[in-house]
Structure formats: structure tokens, C-alpha cells
Amino acid sequence: MLVNSQNYRTVWMQDSSVYLINQQLLPHKFEIYQAKNHLETADAIKTMIVRGAPAIGATGAFGGSACDRRNRGFWGCAGCFGIYRQRF
């Protein structure tokens, strides 16, 4: 998406945060939402900050990756996926 001559993706990960275009505000306002952990990422999906199957899938994958980075491996974040299930 091109906004003010700058290209943006719908969702991307930088360091351990997931960044999303807040689609609740479009088309009247453009704002980037920062999900700082897997719980905020799950809430962004649930509250429809991100919309559309491809973007939702990417957001979920980035949220899982953020959890993995914090917990240093899949087994450390197995509980994160249980929390994802409870959130939905």
C-alpha cells in the first residue's frame, strides 16, 4: 500500500513486535498498530484490526514467531498456542 509516497505492507514483523495497518480506521485515518506480544497479536485478529484471510494468517504466524523468539523455542511457547485457542 502506498501512503504519502511510502510503501507499507499490511502486516510485518520488526524485532519482536508485529506491526499492522489498523484496518478499523480505514479509509478515514491511517494508523500503524504495534502488537508487542502474542496476546496483543491475537487480540488484533479478534478485534478485526487486521482483516482478510491472507493477512490474518500472516498475523497469526508472526504472533507465533514472536512468542517463539521470547521463549527460545517451540516447547517454550506451547502454552502460547493454548492461549491463542482460548482467545478465539
Helices and strands as residue ranges (DSSP letters): E 2-3, E 6-7, E 11-14, E 17-21, E 32-35, H 38-46, H 53-71, G 74-77, H 78-87
